Amino acid sequence: MKQIEVAIIGTGWCGGIRAETCAAHPLVSGLHLAEVRPDRLEEMARRTSARSATRDYRKLLDKKEIEAVYISATPETTHHPMARDCLAAGKHVFLEKPIALELAEADELIRMAKDGNLKFTIGYSQRFNPKFAYVRKSIRDGTIGRPVSALVSRHITRSLGKKISGRVKLSPAAMESTHDLDFVLWCLEPARPVRVYSQANYGVMQESTGSPIADTQWIIVTMDSGLAFVVGGGWTLPPGYPNFSTTWIEMVGTEGALLVDDSHRDVVLNTMGKGMQLPMSTMPGEPVEHTYAGPMAAETVHFLEAVAYDRPVMVTPEHARRVMEVTIAADLSAERNEPVTLPLQWQEKIRSASGSQS
């Protein structure tokens, strides 16, 4: 069995899950951490018995023994420069979504990975959610026939929404619906998106922050097969809402339909002290003693095995670029109140979209 040494850049919520997953896996012979917060760095180095720990991720790039790097850093403006530096150093890279903030940046990373014969994948963790995987299986094996309609609705709490929107000016489409756009496009392959129409709704986020941040955004995507699907995302569920994400999926085909409740409602705790509680989140998940709730640990292991065993990654960077193009088109559509045709071929359109969100 080949073992490899791995680095984690950013050991917060998601990076912490990835670090602990790698530390416990037999394929990992050594773990290296980079984290800008000294207290968190010390904590995670102790919990994972890290071989090295630094506040400057660049110090990891010269370590020849490190083959793979997980980039879980925030804000999202760090994604492109960090991934670029790691690929330039000859490291295989797992990068949390989004792949970049501009299509030109995504294209640069894709080119570097290909030129260096390096594995490069993006953190679309919902592909590793068993419920989502079952939807795709039911399409692929013909159980529900040919898809004729799809809808995904995802909403998170406003406290988490403010945290996400406060660190980078990206829309609900780019930061919340991105997982579900990737999921539906993955289900409907080889069909490709050709037109996008989107509208955004404003309320709590704009009133509380003073910034033009939408509460929710709804997106209609038309595929070259003729099918149109709807994805909606929001981040203003009330503060009393006990968990982080609730998602509803409808996938209707010519021979059947799947209705998926991917929320916290399947685990209900009732105690004398606190009454009814919904104790488990669904995304990105959380440690439950010896295991993790949510798909992030399985996703982490998938990339680890792809590097160690030289297997293909499930989420290609081209997939992530396609999702990015749809979210840019959605923001353009919401801004202009008109449909946007894909692919985006005019640089002024791309600059307009990325500039309005930077």
Secondary structure, 3 states (H helix, E strand, C coil): CCCEEEEEECCCHHHHHHHHHHHCCCCEEEEEEECCCHHHHHHHHHHHCCCEEECCCHHHHCCCCEEEEEECCCCHHHHHHHHHHHHHCCCEEEEECCCCCCHHHHHHHHHHHHHCCCCEEEECHHHHCHHHHHHHHHHHCCCCCCEEEEEEEEEEEHHHHHHHHHHCCCCHHHHCHHHHHHHHHHHHCCCCEEEEEEEEECCHHHHHHCCCCCCEEEEEEEECCCCEEEEEEEEEECCCCCCCEEEEEEEEECCCEEEEEECCCCCCEEECCCEEECCCCCCCCEEECCEEECCHHHHHHHHHHHHHCCCCCCCCHHHHHHHHHHHHHHHHHHHHCCCEECCCCCHHHHHHHHHHCC
